[in-house]
């Protein structure tokens, strides 16, 4: 009968997943940078690409501190997020809307990574892997900073400019304030369909 896995086994599995995710992102980030029309957004993606390469190296250091072989395990989660980003890049959006969508795609990846690294840091700490926890915390801090940078770019004008292009009359309104409210109210009053 096989032994049950331990938290240490789950930790190593998650490290391998994170390692593969970072490797996938080193291939995806240049595409996001190339698709960006905003020079600031392009620079943010390029800067995070360099950080991501450093994060791959840092994960290799983590494996070394644990006397584990450096090996990735295919990360389906980041693969799906990258695929969503690719499909956005295939859309026929104006440049500013594309930039807003690229920010959203980048933040999906950042949030996924923040969740993964937050777990890894917590597990490393509780198991007494102090050096690994410190290295992983450094990466978590970088992921949070990258997310904050993307939010800053979105909030400093990209989202507003895209919204203004979508709704030139301002305030996100389409010039007919009552129709959407009436439609919403009428659909809310429909009884549930019975079978």
C-alpha positions in Angstrom: 0.0 0.0 0.0 1.4 3.4 -1.0 2.1 6.0 1.7 0.0 9.1 1.9 1.7 12.3 0.7 2.7 14.9 3.2 2.6 18.7 3.2 6.2 18.6 2.1 5.2 16.6 -0.9 2.4 19.1 -1.7 4.9 21.9 -1.3 7.4 20.4 -3.8 4.5 19.8 -6.2 3.5 23.4 -5.9 7.1 24.6 -6.4 7.3 22.6 -9.6 3.9 24.0 -10.7 5.2 27.6 -10.0 8.5 26.8 -11.9 6.6 25.7 -15.0 4.3 28.7 -14.7 7.2 31.1 -14.7 8.8 29.4 -17.7 5.5 29.7 -19.6 5.3 33.4 -18.7 8.8 34.0 -20.0 7.4 33.1 -23.4 4.1 34.9 -23.0 5.2 38.3 -21.7 7.1 39.3 -24.8 3.9 38.8 -26.8 2.0 41.0 -24.4 4.7 43.7 -24.6 4.6 43.5 -28.4 0.8 43.9 -28.5 0.8 46.9 -26.2 0.5 50.3 -27.8 1.2 52.3 -24.7 5.0 52.7 -24.2 4.5 52.6 -20.4 2.6 49.3 -20.6 5.1 47.8 -23.0 7.9 48.9 -20.6 6.0 47.3 -17.6 5.6 44.0 -19.4 9.3 44.1 -20.4 10.4 44.9 -16.9 8.3 42.1 -15.5 9.8 39.7 -18.1 13.2 40.4 -16.6 11.8 39.9 -13.1 10.2 36.7 -14.2 13.6 35.4 -15.4 15.0 36.2 -12.0 12.1 34.4 -10.4 12.9 31.3 -12.4 16.5 31.5 -11.0 15.1 32.1 -7.5 13.0 29.0 -7.7 16.1 27.1 -8.7 17.7 28.4 -5.5 14.7 27.2 -3.5 15.0 23.7 -5.0 18.7 23.8 -4.0 18.0 24.8 -0.4 15.6 21.8 -0.2 18.0 19.4 -1.9 15.4 18.8 -4.6 15.9 18.3 -8.3 14.9 21.4 -10.4 11.9 20.2 -12.3 8.7 21.7 -13.5 5.2 20.2 -13.5 2.9 21.5 -16.2 0.8 24.3 -14.9 -2.6 24.0 -16.4 -3.9 27.1 -14.6 -1.3 29.6 -16.1 -1.7 27.8 -19.5 -5.4 28.7 -19.4 -4.7 32.3 -18.4 -2.1 32.6 -21.2 -4.6 31.1 -23.7 -7.2 33.7 -22.6 -4.6 36.4 -23.2 -3.8 35.1 -26.7 -7.5 35.1 -27.6 -7.8 38.7 -26.5 -4.8 39.7 -28.7 -6.7 38.2 -31.7 -9.6 40.5 -31.2 -10.1 43.6 -33.3 -10.0 46.3 -30.6 -8.8 49.9 -30.9 -5.3 50.4 -29.4 -6.5 51.7 -26.0 -9.1 49.0 -25.5 -6.4 46.4 -26.4 -4.1 47.9 -23.8 -6.9 47.8 -21.2 -7.5 44.1 -22.1 -3.8 43.4 -21.9 -3.7 44.9 -18.5 -6.6 42.6 -17.5 -4.8 39.6 -18.9 -1.6 40.5 -17.1 -3.4 40.9 -13.8 -5.1 37.5 -14.2 -1.6 36.0 -14.3 -0.4 38.1 -11.4 -3.3 37.2 -9.2 -2.8 33.5 -10.0 0.8 33.8 -9.0 0.1 35.8 -5.9 -2.2 33.0 -4.7 0.4 30.4 -5.5 3.3 32.2 -3.9 1.3 33.2 -0.8 0.6 29.5 -0.2 4.2 28.5 -0.9 5.5 31.1 1.6 3.0 30.0 4.3 3.8 26.4 3.8 7.6 27.0 3.8 7.3 29.0 7.0 5.2 26.4 8.9 7.6 23.6 7.9 10.7 25.6 9.0 12.1 26.2 5.5 13.3 29.7 6.4 15.6 30.3 3.4 13.0 29.0 1.0 10.3 31.2 2.6 12.5 34.3 2.3 13.2 33.6 -1.4 9.5 32.9 -2.1 8.5 36.1 -0.2 10.8 38.1 -2.4 9.0 36.7 -5.5 5.5 37.3 -3.9 6.5 40.9 -3.3 7.5 41.3 -6.9 4.2 39.9 -8.1 2.3 42.3 -5.9 4.4 45.2 -7.2 3.7 44.1 -10.8 0.0 43.9 -10.1 0.1 47.4 -8.5 2.0 48.8 -11.5 -0.7 47.4 -13.9 -3.5 48.9 -11.8 -1.7 52.2 -11.8 -1.4 52.2 -15.6 -5.1 51.3 -15.9 -6.2 53.9 -13.4 -3.9 56.6 -14.7 -5.7 56.9 -18.0 -5.8 53.7 -20.1 -9.2 52.6 -18.8 -10.7 56.1 -18.9 -9.5 56.6 -22.5 -10.9 53.2 -23.5 -14.2 54.0 -21.8 -14.4 57.4 -23.5 -13.9 55.8 -26.9 -16.7 53.3 -26.0 -19.0 55.9 -24.7 -18.2 59.3 -26.2 -21.2 60.9 -24.4 -19.4 60.4 -21.1 -20.0 58.6 -17.8 -20.3 55.2 -19.5 -23.8 56.2 -20.7 -25.1 55.4 -24.1 -27.4 58.5 -24.3 -30.5 56.6 -23.3 -30.6 56.3 -19.5 -34.0 54.7 -19.2 -33.8 51.8 -21.6 -31.2 49.7 -19.7 -33.0 50.2 -16.4 -36.4 49.2 -17.8 -34.9 46.2 -19.4 -33.2 45.2 -16.2 -36.4 45.7 -14.2 -38.5 43.7 -16.7 -36.1 40.7 -16.7 -35.9 40.7 -12.9 -39.7 40.4 -12.6 -40.0 37.3 -14.8 -41.0 34.2 -12.8 -38.8 31.2 -12.8 -39.5 28.7 -15.5 -41.2 25.5 -14.3 -40.8 22.1 -15.9 
